[in-house]
């Protein structure tokens, strides 16, 4: 996961997406990758969640809404913050630009620690009308 995310080993995306696909049991109407702020995307050169989502969507035959949501605040990386600061750091960082009324959607991300980022994006997806939102993550850090 570290090599994929921080050393641009994009060739790992299909293998990692297949790992996530094995854990999926609830059908969804759409997959939404966790957005990156523009500065982080420029720095990294790719959105690791988008690459996972692209392969998941293809394998599961589910639409990927790659540009449905945007991260509008360039926040410090969650991994650099104390757990108690993560919810405040990510608050109001996302906007969703699509109508999702009645849709069942999955947010795809690479790593979940506290769930603050997933919860914040899910809040915005529900505001956009999503009936059901779940998180599909590659890895979860231990508490």
HELIX and SHEET records of a PDB file:
HELIX    1   1 UNK A    2  UNK A    6  1                                   5    
HELIX    2   2 UNK A   10  UNK A   12  5                                   3    
HELIX    3   3 UNK A   13  UNK A   21  1                                   9    
HELIX    4   4 UNK A   38  UNK A   44  1                                   7    
HELIX    5   5 UNK A   48  UNK A   60  1                                  13    
HELIX    6   6 UNK A   78  UNK A   80  5                                   3    
HELIX    7   7 UNK A   83  UNK A   90  1                                   8    
HELIX    8   8 UNK A  116  UNK A  127  1                                  12    
SHEET    1   A 4 UNK A  63  UNK A  64  0                                        
SHEET    2   A 4 UNK A  30  UNK A  33  1                                        
SHEET    3   A 4 UNK A 104  UNK A 112  1                                        
SHEET    4   A 4 UNK A 132  UNK A 140  1                                        
SHEET    1   B 2 UNK A  69  UNK A  71  0                                        
SHEET    2   B 2 UNK A  94  UNK A  96 -1                                        
END                                                                             
